[in-house]
Amino acid sequence: MAFVGPAAGDEGLDDIRGIVYRDLHAVLVGLLEQLAASGHAVDGGVSAAARELQALIDGLTLHVLLGRVPAGSAERIVRAAVGRLVTRS
C-alpha cells in the first residue's frame, strides 16, 4: 500500500491509469456481453458485473504484487467470481 497511495495522486500517471481502467473495463464488458448473447445470465447486468470483476482484479493484482496471494490462487478466485456472476440460463 505504501506505493499505491503516492501513485494514486501522481498526475503524471493519470493518463496511464485512465487507459488501463478504461481498457480493462471495455474488455470485461465485451466478454460479458458475448456470454449474455450466447444465453448466459449475468447477475446484476453486464455493467455491474464488469465493475465487480474489475474491482476484484484490481485488488488481487495488488495482493499478488505484494506476495500475499499466489497468482494461481488469484486466478481461482476470479474464476469463482465469474462462476457466481455468469450462469447458463
PDB file of N, CA, C and O in Angstrom, chain B, residues numbered from 101:
ATOM      1  N   MET B 101       0.811  -1.190   0.000  1.00  0.00           N
ATOM      2  CA  MET B 101       0.000   0.000   0.000  1.00  0.00           C
ATOM      3  C   MET B 101       0.859   1.261   0.000  1.00  0.00           C
ATOM      4  O   MET B 101       0.407   2.334  -0.400  1.00  0.00           O
ATOM      5  N   ALA B 102       2.084   1.120   0.446  1.00  0.00           N
ATOM      6  CA  ALA B 102       2.951   2.292   0.534  1.00  0.00           C
ATOM      7  C   ALA B 102       3.181   2.933  -0.827  1.00  0.00           C
ATOM      8  O   ALA B 102       3.328   4.152  -0.917  1.00  0.00           O
ATOM      9  N   PHE B 103       3.213   2.128  -1.891  1.00  0.00           N
ATOM     10  CA  PHE B 103       3.442   2.712  -3.218  1.00  0.00           C
ATOM     11  C   PHE B 103       2.146   3.033  -3.938  1.00  0.00           C
ATOM     12  O   PHE B 103       2.158   3.803  -4.899  1.00  0.00           O
ATOM     13  N   VAL B 104       1.039   2.472  -3.507  1.00  0.00           N
ATOM     14  CA  VAL B 104      -0.235   2.714  -4.186  1.00  0.00           C
ATOM     15  C   VAL B 104      -0.744   4.112  -3.878  1.00  0.00           C
ATOM     16  O   VAL B 104      -1.213   4.812  -4.775  1.00  0.00           O
ATOM     17  N   GLY B 105      -0.657   4.526  -2.619  1.00  0.00           N
ATOM     18  CA  GLY B 105      -1.137   5.850  -2.232  1.00  0.00           C
ATOM     19  C   GLY B 105      -0.477   6.966  -3.020  1.00  0.00           C
ATOM     20  O   GLY B 105      -1.175   7.771  -3.637  1.00  0.00           O
ATOM     21  N   PRO B 106       0.853   7.037  -3.017  1.00  0.00           N
ATOM     22  CA  PRO B 106       1.521   8.091  -3.792  1.00  0.00           C
ATOM     23  C   PRO B 106       1.239   7.983  -5.290  1.00  0.00           C
ATOM     24  O   PRO B 106       1.091   9.005  -5.960  1.00  0.00           O
ATOM     25  N   ALA B 107       1.163   6.772  -5.820  1.00  0.00           N
ATOM     26  CA  ALA B 107       0.903   6.603  -7.252  1.00  0.00           C
ATOM     27  C   ALA B 107      -0.489   7.096  -7.612  1.00  0.00           C
ATOM     28  O   ALA B 107      -0.698   7.626  -8.704  1.00  0.00           O
ATOM     29  N   ALA B 108      -1.437   6.926  -6.709  1.00  0.00           N
ATOM     30  CA  ALA B 108      -2.811   7.360  -6.975  1.00  0.00           C
ATOM     31  C   ALA B 108      -2.893   8.875  -7.132  1.00  0.00           C
ATOM     32  O   ALA B 108      -3.746   9.382  -7.861  1.00  0.00           O
ATOM     33  N   GLY B 109      -2.006   9.597  -6.447  1.00  0.00           N
ATOM     34  CA  GLY B 109      -2.034  11.051  -6.532  1.00  0.00           C
ATOM     35  C   GLY B 109      -1.072  11.632  -7.553  1.00  0.00           C
ATOM     36  O   GLY B 109      -0.991  12.852  -7.694  1.00  0.00           O
ATOM     37  N   ASP B 110      -0.351  10.797  -8.260  1.00  0.00           N
ATOM     38  CA  ASP B 110       0.633  11.256  -9.238  1.00  0.00           C
ATOM     39  C   ASP B 110      -0.057  11.644 -10.540  1.00  0.00           C
ATOM     40  O   ASP B 110      -0.535  10.784 -11.280  1.00  0.00           O
ATOM     41  N   GLU B 111      -0.104  12.946 -10.813  1.00  0.00           N
ATOM     42  CA  GLU B 111      -0.784  13.429 -12.020  1.00  0.00           C
ATOM     43  C   GLU B 111      -0.128  12.912 -13.292  1.00  0.00           C
ATOM     44  O   GLU B 111      -0.789  12.809 -14.325  1.00  0.00           O
ATOM     45  N   GLY B 112       1.147  12.588 -13.237  1.00  0.00           N
ATOM     46  CA  GLY B 112       1.848  12.061 -14.393  1.00  0.00           C
ATOM     47  C   GLY B 112       1.343  10.685 -14.807  1.00  0.00           C
ATOM     48  O   GLY B 112       1.560  10.252 -15.939  1.00  0.00           O
ATOM     49  N   LEU B 113       0.677  10.006 -13.897  1.00  0.00           N
ATOM     50  CA  LEU B 113       0.140   8.671 -14.190  1.00  0.00           C
ATOM     51  C   LEU B 113      -1.340   8.694 -14.535  1.00  0.00           C
ATOM     52  O   LEU B 113      -1.924   7.643 -14.796  1.00  0.00           O
ATOM     53  N   ASP B 114      -1.957   9.868 -14.543  1.00  0.00           N
ATOM     54  CA  ASP B 114      -3.392   9.961 -14.808  1.00  0.00           C
ATOM     55  C   ASP B 114      -3.794   9.309 -16.124  1.00  0.00           C
ATOM     56  O   ASP B 114      -4.757   8.543 -16.173  1.00  0.00           O
ATOM     57  N   ASP B 115      -3.062   9.609 -17.187  1.00  0.00           N
ATOM     58  CA  ASP B 115      -3.411   9.042 -18.499  1.00  0.00           C
ATOM     59  C   ASP B 115      -3.288   7.524 -18.493  1.00  0.00           C
ATOM     60  O   ASP B 115      -4.153   6.822 -19.015  1.00  0.00           O
ATOM     61  N   ILE B 116      -2.210   7.023 -17.900  1.00  0.00           N
ATOM     62  CA  ILE B 116      -1.998   5.574 -17.859  1.00  0.00           C
ATOM     63  C   ILE B 116      -3.096   4.903 -17.053  1.00  0.00           C
ATOM     64  O   ILE B 116      -3.653   3.892 -17.482  1.00  0.00           O
ATOM     65  N   ARG B 117      -3.413   5.457 -15.886  1.00  0.00           N
ATOM     66  CA  ARG B 117      -4.480   4.877 -15.056  1.00  0.00           C
ATOM     67  C   ARG B 117      -5.796   4.886 -15.809  1.00  0.00           C
ATOM     68  O   ARG B 117      -6.544   3.909 -15.760  1.00  0.00           O
ATOM     69  N   GLY B 118      -6.088   5.969 -16.501  1.00  0.00           N
ATOM     70  CA  GLY B 118      -7.332   6.065 -17.260  1.00  0.00           C
ATOM     71  C   GLY B 118      -7.401   5.045 -18.373  1.00  0.00           C
ATOM     72  O   GLY B 118      -8.441   4.423 -18.592  1.00  0.00           O
ATOM     73  N   ILE B 119      -6.293   4.872 -19.079  1.00  0.00           N
ATOM     74  CA  ILE B 119      -6.257   3.899 -20.174  1.00  0.00           C
ATOM     75  C   ILE B 119      -6.421   2.486 -19.631  1.00  0.00           C
ATOM     76  O   ILE B 119      -7.210   1.704 -20.162  1.00  0.00           O
ATOM     77  N   VAL B 120      -5.684   2.157 -18.581  1.00  0.00           N
ATOM     78  CA  VAL B 120      -5.761   0.813 -18.013  1.00  0.00           C
ATOM     79  C   VAL B 120      -7.178   0.545 -17.514  1.00  0.00           C
ATOM     80  O   VAL B 120      -7.741  -0.512 -17.798  1.00  0.00           O
ATOM     81  N   TYR B 121      -7.758   1.486 -16.776  1.00  0.00           N
ATOM     82  CA  TYR B 121      -9.108   1.287 -16.266  1.00  0.00           C
ATOM     83  C   TYR B 121     -10.097   1.132 -17.420  1.00  0.00           C
ATOM     84  O   TYR B 121     -10.888   0.189 -17.449  1.00  0.00           O
ATOM     85  N   ARG B 122     -10.045   2.051 -18.355  1.00  0.00           N
ATOM     86  CA  ARG B 122     -10.998   2.045 -19.471  1.00  0.00           C
ATOM     87  C   ARG B 122     -10.861   0.785 -20.307  1.00  0.00           C
ATOM     88  O   ARG B 122     -11.862   0.161 -20.659  1.00  0.00           O
ATOM     89  N   ASP B 123      -9.633   0.405 -20.628  1.00  0.00           N
ATOM     90  CA  ASP B 123      -9.424  -0.756 -21.489  1.00  0.00           C
ATOM     91  C   ASP B 123      -9.828  -2.052 -20.802  1.00  0.00           C
ATOM     92  O   ASP B 123     -10.464  -2.902 -21.424  1.00  0.00           O
ATOM     93  N   LEU B 124      -9.473  -2.219 -19.536  1.00  0.00           N
ATOM     94  CA  LEU B 124      -9.879  -3.432 -18.823  1.00  0.00           C
ATOM     95  C   LEU B 124     -11.389  -3.483 -18.708  1.00  0.00           C
ATOM     96  O   LEU B 124     -11.991  -4.539 -18.901  1.00  0.00           O
ATOM     97  N   HIS B 125     -12.009  -2.352 -18.397  1.00  0.00           N
ATOM     98  CA  HIS B 125     -13.461  -2.313 -18.287  1.00  0.00           C
ATOM     99  C   HIS B 125     -14.114  -2.687 -19.628  1.00  0.00           C
ATOM    100  O   HIS B 125     -15.081  -3.448 -19.661  1.00  0.00           O
ATOM    101  N   ALA B 126     -13.584  -2.152 -20.714  1.00  0.00           N
ATOM    102  CA  ALA B 126     -14.139  -2.460 -22.034  1.00  0.00           C
ATOM    103  C   ALA B 126     -14.000  -3.945 -22.366  1.00  0.00           C
ATOM    104  O   ALA B 126     -14.919  -4.541 -22.927  1.00  0.00           O
ATOM    105  N   VAL B 127     -12.872  -4.540 -22.029  1.00  0.00           N
ATOM    106  CA  VAL B 127     -12.677  -5.975 -22.272  1.00  0.00           C
ATOM    107  C   VAL B 127     -13.678  -6.789 -21.458  1.00  0.00           C
ATOM    108  O   VAL B 127     -14.305  -7.710 -21.982  1.00  0.00           O
ATOM    109  N   LEU B 128     -13.827  -6.452 -20.190  1.00  0.00           N
ATOM    110  CA  LEU B 128     -14.763  -7.195 -19.336  1.00  0.00           C
ATOM    111  C   LEU B 128     -16.195  -7.045 -19.834  1.00  0.00           C
ATOM    112  O   LEU B 128     -16.935  -8.027 -19.895  1.00  0.00           O
ATOM    113  N   VAL B 129     -16.589  -5.836 -20.188  1.00  0.00           N
ATOM    114  CA  VAL B 129     -17.945  -5.618 -20.711  1.00  0.00           C
ATOM    115  C   VAL B 129     -18.142  -6.436 -21.987  1.00  0.00           C
ATOM    116  O   VAL B 129     -19.171  -7.091 -22.153  1.00  0.00           O
ATOM    117  N   GLY B 130     -17.164  -6.399 -22.879  1.00  0.00           N
ATOM    118  CA  GLY B 130     -17.267  -7.146 -24.127  1.00  0.00           C
ATOM    119  C   GLY B 130     -17.410  -8.647 -23.900  1.00  0.00           C
ATOM    120  O   GLY B 130     -18.237  -9.300 -24.536  1.00  0.00           O
ATOM    121  N   LEU B 131     -16.606  -9.187 -22.997  1.00  0.00           N
ATOM    122  CA  LEU B 131     -16.697 -10.611 -22.698  1.00  0.00           C
ATOM    123  C   LEU B 131     -18.044 -10.972 -22.084  1.00  0.00           C
ATOM    124  O   LEU B 131     -18.656 -11.974 -22.456  1.00  0.00           O
ATOM    125  N   LEU B 132     -18.494 -10.162 -21.155  1.00  0.00           N
ATOM    126  CA  LEU B 132     -19.782 -10.436 -20.501  1.00  0.00           C
ATOM    127  C   LEU B 132     -20.939 -10.276 -21.482  1.00  0.00           C
ATOM    128  O   LEU B 132     -21.910 -11.029 -21.415  1.00  0.00           O
ATOM    129  N   GLU B 133     -20.852  -9.309 -22.387  1.00  0.00           N
ATOM    130  CA  GLU B 133     -21.896  -9.150 -23.415  1.00  0.00           C
ATOM    131  C   GLU B 133     -21.948 -10.377 -24.326  1.00  0.00           C
ATOM    132  O   GLU B 133     -23.029 -10.830 -24.703  1.00  0.00           O
ATOM    133  N   GLN B 134     -20.782 -10.911 -24.678  1.00  0.00           N
ATOM    134  CA  GLN B 134     -20.749 -12.117 -25.506  1.00  0.00           C
ATOM    135  C   GLN B 134     -21.371 -13.298 -24.773  1.00  0.00           C
ATOM    136  O   GLN B 134     -22.111 -14.082 -25.368  1.00  0.00           O
ATOM    137  N   LEU B 135     -21.077 -13.424 -23.500  1.00  0.00           N
ATOM    138  CA  LEU B 135     -21.677 -14.507 -22.721  1.00  0.00           C
ATOM    139  C   LEU B 135     -23.194 -14.337 -22.635  1.00  0.00           C
ATOM    140  O   LEU B 135     -23.941 -15.306 -22.772  1.00  0.00           O
ATOM    141  N   ALA B 136     -23.640 -13.109 -22.410  1.00  0.00           N
ATOM    142  CA  ALA B 136     -25.086 -12.847 -22.339  1.00  0.00           C
ATOM    143  C   ALA B 136     -25.754 -13.151 -23.675  1.00  0.00           C
ATOM    144  O   ALA B 136     -26.851 -13.707 -23.711  1.00  0.00           O
ATOM    145  N   ALA B 137     -25.096 -12.789 -24.771  1.00  0.00           N
ATOM    146  CA  ALA B 137     -25.655 -13.034 -26.099  1.00  0.00           C
ATOM    147  C   ALA B 137     -25.711 -14.521 -26.429  1.00  0.00           C
ATOM    148  O   ALA B 137     -26.503 -14.945 -27.270  1.00  0.00           O
ATOM    149  N   SER B 138     -24.864 -15.315 -25.762  1.00  0.00           N
ATOM    150  CA  SER B 138     -24.851 -16.752 -26.031  1.00  0.00           C
ATOM    151  C   SER B 138     -25.732 -17.538 -25.063  1.00  0.00           C
ATOM    152  O   SER B 138     -25.641 -18.763 -24.978  1.00  0.00           O
ATOM    153  N   GLY B 139     -26.585 -16.816 -24.335  1.00  0.00           N
ATOM    154  CA  GLY B 139     -27.557 -17.491 -23.496  1.00  0.00           C
ATOM    155  C   GLY B 139     -27.222 -17.591 -22.022  1.00  0.00           C
ATOM    156  O   GLY B 139     -27.897 -18.308 -21.284  1.00  0.00           O
ATOM    157  N   HIS B 140     -26.208 -16.898 -21.588  1.00  0.00           N
ATOM    158  CA  HIS B 140     -25.860 -16.905 -20.165  1.00  0.00           C
ATOM    159  C   HIS B 140     -26.536 -15.733 -19.456  1.00  0.00           C
ATOM    160  O   HIS B 140     -26.740 -14.668 -20.040  1.00  0.00           O
ATOM    161  N   ALA B 141     -26.873 -15.948 -18.206  1.00  0.00           N
ATOM    162  CA  ALA B 141     -27.406 -14.869 -17.378  1.00  0.00           C
ATOM    163  C   ALA B 141     -26.237 -14.205 -16.650  1.00  0.00           C
ATOM    164  O   ALA B 141     -25.374 -14.886 -16.097  1.00  0.00           O
ATOM    165  N   VAL B 142     -26.216 -12.882 -16.656  1.00  0.00           N
ATOM    166  CA  VAL B 142     -25.162 -12.128 -15.971  1.00  0.00           C
ATOM    167  C   VAL B 142     -25.812 -11.429 -14.781  1.00  0.00           C
ATOM    168  O   VAL B 142     -26.588 -10.487 -14.944  1.00  0.00           O
ATOM    169  N   ASP B 143     -25.484 -11.907 -13.588  1.00  0.00           N
ATOM    170  CA  ASP B 143     -26.104 -11.412 -12.367  1.00  0.00           C
ATOM    171  C   ASP B 143     -25.866  -9.915 -12.198  1.00  0.00           C
ATOM    172  O   ASP B 143     -24.722  -9.460 -12.210  1.00  0.00           O
ATOM    173  N   GLY B 144     -26.940  -9.155 -12.040  1.00  0.00           N
ATOM    174  CA  GLY B 144     -26.843  -7.718 -11.829  1.00  0.00           C
ATOM    175  C   GLY B 144     -26.658  -6.920 -13.100  1.00  0.00           C
ATOM    176  O   GLY B 144     -26.633  -5.690 -13.058  1.00  0.00           O
ATOM    177  N   GLY B 145     -26.528  -7.595 -14.231  1.00  0.00           N
ATOM    178  CA  GLY B 145     -26.319  -6.914 -15.502  1.00  0.00           C
ATOM    179  C   GLY B 145     -24.848  -6.833 -15.861  1.00  0.00           C
ATOM    180  O   GLY B 145     -23.974  -6.941 -15.001  1.00  0.00           O
ATOM    181  N   VAL B 146     -24.595  -6.644 -17.124  1.00  0.00           N
ATOM    182  CA  VAL B 146     -23.230  -6.651 -17.649  1.00  0.00           C
ATOM    183  C   VAL B 146     -22.369  -5.559 -17.012  1.00  0.00           C
ATOM    184  O   VAL B 146     -21.252  -5.837 -16.576  1.00  0.00           O
ATOM    185  N   SER B 147     -22.860  -4.348 -16.954  1.00  0.00           N
ATOM    186  CA  SER B 147     -22.059  -3.240 -16.446  1.00  0.00           C
ATOM    187  C   SER B 147     -21.674  -3.439 -14.981  1.00  0.00           C
ATOM    188  O   SER B 147     -20.520  -3.235 -14.604  1.00  0.00           O
ATOM    189  N   ALA B 148     -22.636  -3.833 -14.166  1.00  0.00           N
ATOM    190  CA  ALA B 148     -22.365  -4.048 -12.736  1.00  0.00           C
ATOM    191  C   ALA B 148     -21.403  -5.219 -12.537  1.00  0.00           C
ATOM    192  O   ALA B 148     -20.501  -5.146 -11.703  1.00  0.00           O
ATOM    193  N   ALA B 149     -21.590  -6.283 -13.290  1.00  0.00           N
ATOM    194  CA  ALA B 149     -20.702  -7.440 -13.175  1.00  0.00           C
ATOM    195  C   ALA B 149     -19.286  -7.071 -13.608  1.00  0.00           C
ATOM    196  O   ALA B 149     -18.317  -7.507 -12.986  1.00  0.00           O
ATOM    197  N   ALA B 150     -19.157  -6.273 -14.664  1.00  0.00           N
ATOM    198  CA  ALA B 150     -17.833  -5.833 -15.121  1.00  0.00           C
ATOM    199  C   ALA B 150     -17.146  -5.000 -14.045  1.00  0.00           C
ATOM    200  O   ALA B 150     -15.955  -5.181 -13.789  1.00  0.00           O
ATOM    201  N   ARG B 151     -17.878  -4.093 -13.416  1.00  0.00           N
ATOM    202  CA  ARG B 151     -17.293  -3.276 -12.336  1.00  0.00           C
ATOM    203  C   ARG B 151     -16.863  -4.152 -11.164  1.00  0.00           C
ATOM    204  O   ARG B 151     -15.796  -3.942 -10.585  1.00  0.00           O
ATOM    205  N   GLU B 152     -17.693  -5.131 -10.816  1.00  0.00           N
ATOM    206  CA  GLU B 152     -17.350  -6.018  -9.699  1.00  0.00           C
ATOM    207  C   GLU B 152     -16.089  -6.822 -10.004  1.00  0.00           C
ATOM    208  O   GLU B 152     -15.195  -6.935  -9.165  1.00  0.00           O
ATOM    209  N   LEU B 153     -16.027  -7.378 -11.209  1.00  0.00           N
ATOM    210  CA  LEU B 153     -14.843  -8.152 -11.582  1.00  0.00           C
ATOM    211  C   LEU B 153     -13.609  -7.269 -11.655  1.00  0.00           C
ATOM    212  O   LEU B 153     -12.521  -7.683 -11.252  1.00  0.00           O
ATOM    213  N   GLN B 154     -13.770  -6.064 -12.162  1.00  0.00           N
ATOM    214  CA  GLN B 154     -12.617  -5.165 -12.253  1.00  0.00           C
ATOM    215  C   GLN B 154     -12.098  -4.804 -10.862  1.00  0.00           C
ATOM    216  O   GLN B 154     -10.887  -4.771 -10.643  1.00  0.00           O
ATOM    217  N   ALA B 155     -12.984  -4.541  -9.941  1.00  0.00           N
ATOM    218  CA  ALA B 155     -12.553  -4.228  -8.575  1.00  0.00           C
ATOM    219  C   ALA B 155     -11.836  -5.425  -7.951  1.00  0.00           C
ATOM    220  O   ALA B 155     -10.821  -5.263  -7.274  1.00  0.00           O
ATOM    221  N   LEU B 156     -12.362  -6.613  -8.178  1.00  0.00           N
ATOM    222  CA  LEU B 156     -11.732  -7.817  -7.665  1.00  0.00           C
ATOM    223  C   LEU B 156     -10.340  -8.004  -8.274  1.00  0.00           C
ATOM    224  O   LEU B 156      -9.376  -8.283  -7.562  1.00  0.00           O
ATOM    225  N   ILE B 157     -10.246  -7.850  -9.581  1.00  0.00           N
ATOM    226  CA  ILE B 157      -8.961  -7.999 -10.266  1.00  0.00           C
ATOM    227  C   ILE B 157      -7.965  -6.950  -9.779  1.00  0.00           C
ATOM    228  O   ILE B 157      -6.798  -7.265  -9.543  1.00  0.00           O
ATOM    229  N   ASP B 158      -8.417  -5.707  -9.628  1.00  0.00           N
ATOM    230  CA  ASP B 158      -7.532  -4.645  -9.129  1.00  0.00           C
ATOM    231  C   ASP B 158      -6.973  -5.003  -7.751  1.00  0.00           C
ATOM    232  O   ASP B 158      -5.769  -4.900  -7.517  1.00  0.00           O
ATOM    233  N   GLY B 159      -7.841  -5.420  -6.854  1.00  0.00           N
ATOM    234  CA  GLY B 159      -7.401  -5.769  -5.506  1.00  0.00           C
ATOM    235  C   GLY B 159      -6.469  -6.966  -5.494  1.00  0.00           C
ATOM    236  O   GLY B 159      -5.447  -6.967  -4.807  1.00  0.00           O
ATOM    237  N   LEU B 160      -6.828  -7.981  -6.257  1.00  0.00           N
ATOM    238  CA  LEU B 160      -5.980  -9.173  -6.307  1.00  0.00           C
ATOM    239  C   LEU B 160      -4.617  -8.865  -6.913  1.00  0.00           C
ATOM    240  O   LEU B 160      -3.607  -9.424  -6.485  1.00  0.00           O
ATOM    241  N   THR B 161      -4.583  -7.988  -7.896  1.00  0.00           N
ATOM    242  CA  THR B 161      -3.307  -7.612  -8.508  1.00  0.00           C
ATOM    243  C   THR B 161      -2.363  -7.051  -7.457  1.00  0.00           C
ATOM    244  O   THR B 161      -1.186  -7.408  -7.414  1.00  0.00           O
ATOM    245  N   LEU B 162      -2.877  -6.185  -6.626  1.00  0.00           N
ATOM    246  CA  LEU B 162      -2.061  -5.605  -5.557  1.00  0.00           C
ATOM    247  C   LEU B 162      -1.562  -6.697  -4.624  1.00  0.00           C
ATOM    248  O   LEU B 162      -0.384  -6.720  -4.269  1.00  0.00           O
ATOM    249  N   HIS B 163      -2.443  -7.597  -4.226  1.00  0.00           N
ATOM    250  CA  HIS B 163      -2.049  -8.656  -3.297  1.00  0.00           C
ATOM    251  C   HIS B 163      -1.035  -9.622  -3.917  1.00  0.00           C
ATOM    252  O   HIS B 163      -0.137 -10.104  -3.228  1.00  0.00           O
ATOM    253  N   VAL B 164      -1.175  -9.903  -5.209  1.00  0.00           N
ATOM    254  CA  VAL B 164      -0.196 -10.748  -5.898  1.00  0.00           C
ATOM    255  C   VAL B 164       1.152 -10.030  -5.947  1.00  0.00           C
ATOM    256  O   VAL B 164       2.188 -10.633  -5.663  1.00  0.00           O
ATOM    257  N   LEU B 165       1.142  -8.746  -6.305  1.00  0.00           N
ATOM    258  CA  LEU B 165       2.393  -7.981  -6.371  1.00  0.00           C
ATOM    259  C   LEU B 165       3.091  -7.903  -5.020  1.00  0.00           C
ATOM    260  O   LEU B 165       4.320  -7.892  -4.953  1.00  0.00           O
ATOM    261  N   LEU B 166       2.311  -7.849  -3.947  1.00  0.00           N
ATOM    262  CA  LEU B 166       2.886  -7.787  -2.599  1.00  0.00           C
ATOM    263  C   LEU B 166       3.277  -9.163  -2.071  1.00  0.00           C
ATOM    264  O   LEU B 166       3.836  -9.278  -0.980  1.00  0.00           O
ATOM    265  N   GLY B 167       2.984 -10.200  -2.843  1.00  0.00           N
ATOM    266  CA  GLY B 167       3.333 -11.556  -2.425  1.00  0.00           C
ATOM    267  C   GLY B 167       2.415 -12.157  -1.397  1.00  0.00           C
ATOM    268  O   GLY B 167       2.765 -13.151  -0.761  1.00  0.00           O
ATOM    269  N   ARG B 168       1.244 -11.579  -1.219  1.00  0.00           N
ATOM    270  CA  ARG B 168       0.283 -12.070  -0.219  1.00  0.00           C
ATOM    271  C   ARG B 168      -0.624 -13.162  -0.767  1.00  0.00           C
ATOM    272  O   ARG B 168      -1.109 -14.010  -0.018  1.00  0.00           O
ATOM    273  N   VAL B 169      -0.848 -13.140  -2.065  1.00  0.00           N
ATOM    274  CA  VAL B 169      -1.717 -14.124  -2.718  1.00  0.00           C
ATOM    275  C   VAL B 169      -0.954 -14.681  -3.922  1.00  0.00           C
ATOM    276  O   VAL B 169      -0.498 -13.918  -4.774  1.00  0.00           O
ATOM    277  N   PRO B 170      -0.815 -16.000  -3.995  1.00  0.00           N
ATOM    278  CA  PRO B 170      -0.163 -16.583  -5.176  1.00  0.00           C
ATOM    279  C   PRO B 170      -1.004 -16.345  -6.429  1.00  0.00           C
ATOM    280  O   PRO B 170      -2.231 -16.286  -6.358  1.00  0.00           O
ATOM    281  N   ALA B 171      -0.343 -16.210  -7.566  1.00  0.00           N
ATOM    282  CA  ALA B 171      -1.047 -15.937  -8.821  1.00  0.00           C
ATOM    283  C   ALA B 171      -2.099 -17.014  -9.119  1.00  0.00           C
ATOM    284  O   ALA B 171      -3.195 -16.692  -9.578  1.00  0.00           O
ATOM    285  N   GLY B 172      -1.781 -18.266  -8.866  1.00  0.00           N
ATOM    286  CA  GLY B 172      -2.739 -19.343  -9.113  1.00  0.00           C
ATOM    287  C   GLY B 172      -3.985 -19.203  -8.260  1.00  0.00           C
ATOM    288  O   GLY B 172      -5.093 -19.475  -8.724  1.00  0.00           O
ATOM    289  N   SER B 173      -3.812 -18.784  -7.026  1.00  0.00           N
ATOM    290  CA  SER B 173      -4.962 -18.560  -6.146  1.00  0.00           C
ATOM    291  C   SER B 173      -5.804 -17.403  -6.648  1.00  0.00           C
ATOM    292  O   SER B 173      -7.033 -17.465  -6.625  1.00  0.00           O
ATOM    293  N   ALA B 174      -5.146 -16.355  -7.100  1.00  0.00           N
ATOM    294  CA  ALA B 174      -5.871 -15.199  -7.632  1.00  0.00           C
ATOM    295  C   ALA B 174      -6.702 -15.622  -8.838  1.00  0.00           C
ATOM    296  O   ALA B 174      -7.852 -15.206  -8.982  1.00  0.00           O
ATOM    297  N   GLU B 175      -6.127 -16.437  -9.693  1.00  0.00           N
ATOM    298  CA  GLU B 175      -6.875 -16.909 -10.861  1.00  0.00           C
ATOM    299  C   GLU B 175      -8.096 -17.719 -10.430  1.00  0.00           C
ATOM    300  O   GLU B 175      -9.180 -17.548 -10.988  1.00  0.00           O
ATOM    301  N   ARG B 176      -7.932 -18.587  -9.457  1.00  0.00           N
ATOM    302  CA  ARG B 176      -9.071 -19.384  -8.968  1.00  0.00           C
ATOM    303  C   ARG B 176     -10.160 -18.489  -8.373  1.00  0.00           C
ATOM    304  O   ARG B 176     -11.350 -18.752  -8.548  1.00  0.00           O
ATOM    305  N   ILE B 177      -9.750 -17.440  -7.676  1.00  0.00           N
ATOM    306  CA  ILE B 177     -10.714 -16.513  -7.078  1.00  0.00           C
ATOM    307  C   ILE B 177     -11.512 -15.803  -8.173  1.00  0.00           C
ATOM    308  O   ILE B 177     -12.731 -15.670  -8.066  1.00  0.00           O
ATOM    309  N   VAL B 178     -10.831 -15.352  -9.216  1.00  0.00           N
ATOM    310  CA  VAL B 178     -11.520 -14.675 -10.325  1.00  0.00           C
ATOM    311  C   VAL B 178     -12.455 -15.655 -11.035  1.00  0.00           C
ATOM    312  O   VAL B 178     -13.592 -15.307 -11.354  1.00  0.00           O
ATOM    313  N   ARG B 179     -11.984 -16.866 -11.281  1.00  0.00           N
ATOM    314  CA  ARG B 179     -12.838 -17.868 -11.936  1.00  0.00           C
ATOM    315  C   ARG B 179     -14.089 -18.159 -11.101  1.00  0.00           C
ATOM    316  O   ARG B 179     -15.183 -18.295 -11.649  1.00  0.00           O
ATOM    317  N   ALA B 180     -13.931 -18.254  -9.788  1.00  0.00           N
ATOM    318  CA  ALA B 180     -15.081 -18.500  -8.908  1.00  0.00           C
ATOM    319  C   ALA B 180     -16.062 -17.330  -8.968  1.00  0.00           C
ATOM    320  O   ALA B 180     -17.276 -17.536  -8.988  1.00  0.00           O
ATOM    321  N   ALA B 181     -15.541 -16.111  -8.998  1.00  0.00           N
ATOM    322  CA  ALA B 181     -16.417 -14.934  -9.081  1.00  0.00           C
ATOM    323  C   ALA B 181     -17.186 -14.929 -10.397  1.00  0.00           C
ATOM    324  O   ALA B 181     -18.380 -14.633 -10.422  1.00  0.00           O
ATOM    325  N   VAL B 182     -16.500 -15.256 -11.488  1.00  0.00           N
ATOM    326  CA  VAL B 182     -17.176 -15.331 -12.784  1.00  0.00           C
ATOM    327  C   VAL B 182     -18.263 -16.409 -12.739  1.00  0.00           C
ATOM    328  O   VAL B 182     -19.358 -16.221 -13.270  1.00  0.00           O
ATOM    329  N   GLY B 183     -17.950 -17.536 -12.100  1.00  0.00           N
ATOM    330  CA  GLY B 183     -18.932 -18.610 -11.978  1.00  0.00           C
ATOM    331  C   GLY B 183     -20.163 -18.202 -11.197  1.00  0.00           C
ATOM    332  O   GLY B 183     -21.260 -18.688 -11.472  1.00  0.00           O
ATOM    333  N   ARG B 184     -19.997 -17.316 -10.228  1.00  0.00           N
ATOM    334  CA  ARG B 184     -21.157 -16.818  -9.464  1.00  0.00           C
ATOM    335  C   ARG B 184     -21.948 -15.775 -10.256  1.00  0.00           C
ATOM    336  O   ARG B 184     -23.175 -15.708 -10.170  1.00  0.00           O
ATOM    337  N   LEU B 185     -21.221 -14.966 -11.027  1.00  0.00           N
ATOM    338  CA  LEU B 185     -21.870 -13.871 -11.754  1.00  0.00           C
ATOM    339  C   LEU B 185     -22.498 -14.300 -13.066  1.00  0.00           C
ATOM    340  O   LEU B 185     -23.472 -13.696 -13.517  1.00  0.00           O
ATOM    341  N   VAL B 186     -21.952 -15.333 -13.680  1.00  0.00           N
ATOM    342  CA  VAL B 186     -22.416 -15.758 -15.005  1.00  0.00           C
ATOM    343  C   VAL B 186     -22.878 -17.206 -14.923  1.00  0.00           C
ATOM    344  O   VAL B 186     -22.115 -18.107 -14.573  1.00  0.00           O
ATOM    345  N   THR B 187     -24.149 -17.403 -15.256  1.00  0.00           N
ATOM    346  CA  THR B 187     -24.715 -18.757 -15.240  1.00  0.00           C
ATOM    347  C   THR B 187     -25.462 -19.009 -16.538  1.00  0.00           C
ATOM    348  O   THR B 187     -25.950 -18.089 -17.193  1.00  0.00           O
ATOM    349  N   ARG B 188     -25.533 -20.277 -16.882  1.00  0.00           N
ATOM    350  CA  ARG B 188     -26.279 -20.639 -18.098  1.00  0.00           C
ATOM    351  C   ARG B 188     -27.760 -20.488 -17.787  1.00  0.00           C
ATOM    352  O   ARG B 188     -28.250 -20.982 -16.771  1.00  0.00           O
ATOM    353  N   SER B 189     -28.465 -19.796 -18.677  1.00  0.00           N
ATOM    354  CA  SER B 189     -29.910 -19.555 -18.476  1.00  0.00           C
ATOM    355  C   SER B 189     -30.709 -20.777 -18.875  1.00  0.00           C
ATOM    356  O   SER B 189     -31.936 -20.770 -18.780  1.00  0.00           O
TER     357      SER B 189
END
